[in-house]
Amino acid sequence: MTEKKKIPPVVHLSYSKGDLIIKEGDYGISIYKIFKGYVRIFKKSNNTIIPLATLGRGEVFGEMTFFNFLLEPRSASVEAIDDVELEVWHPARLTEEYKAMPAILRYITQQTLNRLLRMNRVIDELTARKRRSKEERITAEKKSNKRRYFRKSFDQECSYRSATNSSQADLHGVIKDISPMGLGVEVIERNAMNFNHNHGNQLKISFQLPSGSSVNEVAIIKSVKKSKVPGYLFLGLEFSNISKDALKQIGFFMMS
């Protein structure tokens, strides 16, 4: 009579916060059940960590080793979020129970597990793809913001008046720099007799681009400081709800 193969005993292990329990890509056979604490499951893609799940007491991880019949490396890493206590099973323990199942139940179980494995691979790929897409979008937005906030030197006369009091006379200034976000305008200090240049005040400003296009937009005063030229102020203006046409025309000028 053949001696029954001895099944390794259940082992209890403890891990401290930050300890790596399973490393993605390694080969291992142990299956873990959490008795205390939490772990996080994650993958790495281009040195970026992609979180997949957080597991706690009573949950199991490492089971894919058994379902894959030990043929594939670990598909993800597992790290202790805090102090963790685990019960560690040898896959032989599950194998014996799996073999003892009726044939029809074993067949249904295997079909279900195969679908689960395929689904997990799809989810992993979609998660990684989504993260890459997000990173690419953030990079593109940063480049776009750099273009939007870059100010091009400009030396163009302009006229402005209160955006809330149309009866006020037009005042004159010189635009020193321009961007799709706003303008830097130099004005004579005595203009303050007709318009208050306080931070937050709105003005309607009109000027012409080198292309001949006219721009008439409302802007908000974001900063006020003394100009290098005695008797003048330098206003930092930000467009308020700039029109698409004006934005396009300024964009063309910025690229010229």
URSULFEN-V528024 format. One record per residue. N is the residue number from 1. RES is the residue in one small letter. OMEGA is omega in degrees with one decimal (999 if undefined). BURIAL is 1 if it has 9 or more other C-alpha atoms within 8 Angstrom, else 0. Layout:
n:N res:RES omega:OMEGA burial:BURIAL
n:N res:RES omega:OMEGA burial:BURIAL
This chain:
n:1 res:m omega:-178.1 burial:0
n:2 res:t omega:179.7 burial:0
n:3 res:e omega:-179.0 burial:0
n:4 res:k omega:-179.0 burial:0
n:5 res:k omega:-177.6 burial:0
n:6 res:k omega:179.1 burial:0
n:7 res:i omega:179.5 burial:0
n:8 res:p omega:-178.0 burial:0
n:9 res:p omega:174.6 burial:0
n:10 res:v omega:-178.5 burial:0
n:11 res:v omega:175.9 burial:0
n:12 res:h omega:-179.1 burial:0
n:13 res:l omega:177.0 burial:0
n:14 res:s omega:177.6 burial:0
n:15 res:y omega:178.1 burial:1
n:16 res:s omega:179.1 burial:1
n:17 res:k omega:178.2 burial:1
n:18 res:g omega:179.2 burial:0
n:19 res:d omega:176.4 burial:0
n:20 res:l omega:-177.2 burial:1
n:21 res:i omega:177.2 burial:1
n:22 res:i omega:177.8 burial:1
n:23 res:k omega:178.3 burial:1
n:24 res:e omega:178.5 burial:1
n:25 res:g omega:177.9 burial:0
n:26 res:d omega:173.5 burial:0
n:27 res:y omega:179.0 burial:0
n:28 res:g omega:-176.4 burial:0
n:29 res:i omega:-174.7 burial:1
n:30 res:s omega:175.5 burial:1
n:31 res:i omega:-170.5 burial:1
n:32 res:y omega:171.6 burial:1
n:33 res:k omega:-176.4 burial:1
n:34 res:i omega:175.4 burial:1
n:35 res:f omega:-178.6 burial:1
n:36 res:k omega:175.7 burial:1
n:37 res:g omega:-177.5 burial:1
n:38 res:y omega:174.3 burial:1
n:39 res:v omega:174.1 burial:1
n:40 res:r omega:177.8 burial:1
n:41 res:i omega:-177.0 burial:1
n:42 res:f omega:173.9 burial:1
n:43 res:k omega:175.4 burial:1
n:44 res:k omega:177.0 burial:0
n:45 res:s omega:-178.0 burial:0
n:46 res:n omega:179.3 burial:0
n:47 res:n omega:176.3 burial:0
n:48 res:t omega:179.6 burial:0
n:49 res:i omega:178.7 burial:0
n:50 res:i omega:-180.0 burial:1
n:51 res:p omega:-179.2 burial:0
n:52 res:l omega:-177.3 burial:1
n:53 res:a omega:171.0 burial:0
n:54 res:t omega:-176.7 burial:0
n:55 res:l omega:-179.9 burial:1
n:56 res:g omega:-174.8 burial:1
n:57 res:r omega:176.6 burial:1
n:58 res:g omega:-178.3 burial:0
n:59 res:e omega:-172.9 burial:0
n:60 res:v omega:172.4 burial:1
n:61 res:f omega:-175.7 burial:0
n:62 res:g omega:-176.0 burial:1
n:63 res:e omega:-179.0 burial:1
n:64 res:m omega:175.8 burial:0
n:65 res:t omega:179.5 burial:1
n:66 res:f omega:-177.4 burial:1
n:67 res:f omega:178.4 burial:0
n:68 res:n omega:-179.3 burial:0
n:69 res:f omega:173.2 burial:0
n:70 res:l omega:-175.2 burial:1
n:71 res:l omega:-175.3 burial:0
n:72 res:e omega:176.7 burial:1
n:73 res:p omega:178.2 burial:1
n:74 res:r omega:-174.8 burial:1
n:75 res:s omega:-179.0 burial:0
n:76 res:a omega:176.4 burial:1
n:77 res:s omega:177.1 burial:1
n:78 res:v omega:-177.2 burial:1
n:79 res:e omega:177.0 burial:1
n:80 res:a omega:177.7 burial:1
n:81 res:i omega:173.7 burial:1
n:82 res:d omega:178.1 burial:1
n:83 res:d omega:-171.5 burial:1
n:84 res:v omega:171.9 burial:1
n:85 res:e omega:-173.8 burial:1
n:86 res:l omega:168.4 burial:1
n:87 res:e omega:-174.3 burial:1
n:88 res:v omega:-179.4 burial:1
n:89 res:w omega:170.1 burial:1
n:90 res:h omega:-177.2 burial:1
n:91 res:p omega:179.1 burial:1
n:92 res:a omega:178.9 burial:0
n:93 res:r omega:178.8 burial:1
n:94 res:l omega:-178.0 burial:0
n:95 res:t omega:179.9 burial:0
n:96 res:e omega:-179.7 burial:0
n:97 res:e omega:179.6 burial:0
n:98 res:y omega:-179.5 burial:0
n:99 res:k omega:-177.8 burial:0
n:100 res:a omega:-179.8 burial:0
n:101 res:m omega:173.1 burial:0
n:102 res:p omega:-174.4 burial:0
n:103 res:a omega:-177.4 burial:0
n:104 res:i omega:178.2 burial:0
n:105 res:l omega:178.7 burial:0
n:106 res:r omega:179.1 burial:1
n:107 res:y omega:-179.8 burial:0
n:108 res:i omega:179.3 burial:0
n:109 res:t omega:-178.6 burial:0
n:110 res:q omega:177.9 burial:0
n:111 res:q omega:179.4 burial:0
n:112 res:t omega:179.9 burial:0
n:113 res:l omega:177.9 burial:1
n:114 res:n omega:177.3 burial:0
n:115 res:r omega:179.1 burial:0
n:116 res:l omega:179.4 burial:0
n:117 res:l omega:178.3 burial:0
n:118 res:r omega:-179.4 burial:0
n:119 res:m omega:179.2 burial:0
n:120 res:n omega:179.1 burial:0
n:121 res:r omega:178.5 burial:0
n:122 res:v omega:179.8 burial:0
n:123 res:i omega:178.3 burial:0
n:124 res:d omega:-179.1 burial:1
n:125 res:e omega:179.6 burial:0
n:126 res:l omega:178.6 burial:0
n:127 res:t omega:178.9 burial:1
n:128 res:a omega:-179.6 burial:1
n:129 res:r omega:178.8 burial:0
n:130 res:k omega:179.0 burial:0
n:131 res:r omega:178.4 burial:1
n:132 res:r omega:179.5 burial:0
n:133 res:s omega:179.3 burial:0
n:134 res:k omega:179.3 burial:0
n:135 res:e omega:178.9 burial:0
n:136 res:e omega:179.2 burial:0
n:137 res:r omega:179.4 burial:0
n:138 res:i omega:178.5 burial:0
n:139 res:t omega:179.4 burial:0
n:140 res:a omega:179.7 burial:0
n:141 res:e omega:178.6 burial:0
n:142 res:k omega:178.2 burial:0
n:143 res:k omega:179.3 burial:0
n:144 res:s omega:-179.9 burial:0
n:145 res:n omega:177.6 burial:0
n:146 res:k omega:179.1 burial:0
n:147 res:r omega:-176.4 burial:0
n:148 res:r omega:-175.9 burial:1
n:149 res:y omega:176.0 burial:1
n:150 res:f omega:-179.8 burial:0
n:151 res:r omega:179.4 burial:0
n:152 res:k omega:178.7 burial:0
n:153 res:s omega:-174.5 burial:0
n:154 res:f omega:178.6 burial:0
n:155 res:d omega:-172.2 burial:0
n:156 res:q omega:177.6 burial:1
n:157 res:e omega:178.7 burial:1
n:158 res:c omega:173.3 burial:1
n:159 res:s omega:-179.9 burial:1
n:160 res:y omega:176.4 burial:1
n:161 res:r omega:-180.0 burial:1
n:162 res:s omega:177.8 burial:1
n:163 res:a omega:-176.7 burial:1
n:164 res:t omega:-179.1 burial:0
n:165 res:n omega:-174.4 burial:0
n:166 res:s omega:-178.1 burial:0
n:167 res:s omega:-179.8 burial:0
n:168 res:q omega:-179.6 burial:0
n:169 res:a omega:176.4 burial:0
n:170 res:d omega:175.3 burial:0
n:171 res:l omega:-174.4 burial:0
n:172 res:h omega:177.7 burial:1
n:173 res:g omega:178.8 burial:1
n:174 res:v omega:177.1 burial:1
n:175 res:i omega:-178.3 burial:1
n:176 res:k omega:175.4 burial:1
n:177 res:d omega:-174.1 burial:1
n:178 res:i omega:173.2 burial:1
n:179 res:s omega:176.4 burial:1
n:180 res:p omega:-179.2 burial:1
n:181 res:m omega:-176.1 burial:1
n:182 res:g omega:-173.1 burial:1
n:183 res:l omega:167.2 burial:1
n:184 res:g omega:-172.1 burial:1
n:185 res:v omega:176.5 burial:1
n:186 res:e omega:-178.8 burial:1
n:187 res:v omega:178.5 burial:1
n:188 res:i omega:-173.7 burial:1
n:189 res:e omega:-175.7 burial:0
n:190 res:r omega:173.2 burial:0
n:191 res:n omega:-179.6 burial:1
n:192 res:a omega:176.4 burial:0
n:193 res:m omega:-177.7 burial:0
n:194 res:n omega:-179.3 burial:0
n:195 res:f omega:-179.2 burial:0
n:196 res:n omega:-177.1 burial:0
n:197 res:h omega:-179.7 burial:0
n:198 res:n omega:176.3 burial:0
n:199 res:h omega:178.0 burial:1
n:200 res:g omega:177.9 burial:0
n:201 res:n omega:-179.4 burial:1
n:202 res:q omega:176.9 burial:1
n:203 res:l omega:175.3 burial:1
n:204 res:k omega:-174.5 burial:1
n:205 res:i omega:-179.1 burial:1
n:206 res:s omega:177.4 burial:1
n:207 res:f omega:-178.6 burial:1
n:208 res:q omega:176.0 burial:1
n:209 res:l omega:179.3 burial:1
n:210 res:p omega:179.5 burial:0
n:211 res:s omega:-176.5 burial:0
n:212 res:g omega:179.2 burial:0
n:213 res:s omega:178.1 burial:0
n:214 res:s omega:177.7 burial:0
n:215 res:v omega:177.5 burial:1
n:216 res:n omega:-173.6 burial:0
n:217 res:e omega:174.1 burial:1
n:218 res:v omega:179.3 burial:1
n:219 res:a omega:179.4 burial:1
n:220 res:i omega:177.2 burial:1
n:221 res:i omega:-179.2 burial:1
n:222 res:k omega:178.5 burial:1
n:223 res:s omega:178.0 burial:0
n:224 res:v omega:177.0 burial:1
n:225 res:k omega:179.3 burial:0
n:226 res:k omega:176.2 burial:0
n:227 res:s omega:174.7 burial:1
n:228 res:k omega:178.7 burial:0
n:229 res:v omega:-179.1 burial:0
n:230 res:p omega:178.0 burial:0
n:231 res:g omega:-178.8 burial:0
n:232 res:y omega:174.1 burial:1
n:233 res:l omega:174.6 burial:1
n:234 res:f omega:-178.0 burial:1
n:235 res:l omega:171.2 burial:1
n:236 res:g omega:-174.7 burial:1
n:237 res:l omega:175.2 burial:1
n:238 res:e omega:179.9 burial:1
n:239 res:f omega:176.6 burial:1
n:240 res:s omega:-179.9 burial:0
n:241 res:n omega:-179.8 burial:0
n:242 res:i omega:-178.9 burial:1
n:243 res:s omega:-179.9 burial:0
n:244 res:k omega:-178.9 burial:0
n:245 res:d omega:179.5 burial:0
n:246 res:a omega:179.4 burial:1
n:247 res:l omega:179.2 burial:1
n:248 res:k omega:-178.8 burial:0
n:249 res:q omega:178.1 burial:1
n:250 res:i omega:177.9 burial:1
n:251 res:g omega:177.1 burial:1
n:252 res:f omega:-179.4 burial:0
n:253 res:f omega:-179.5 burial:1
n:254 res:m omega:-177.6 burial:0
n:255 res:m omega:-176.5 burial:0
n:256 res:s omega:999 burial:0
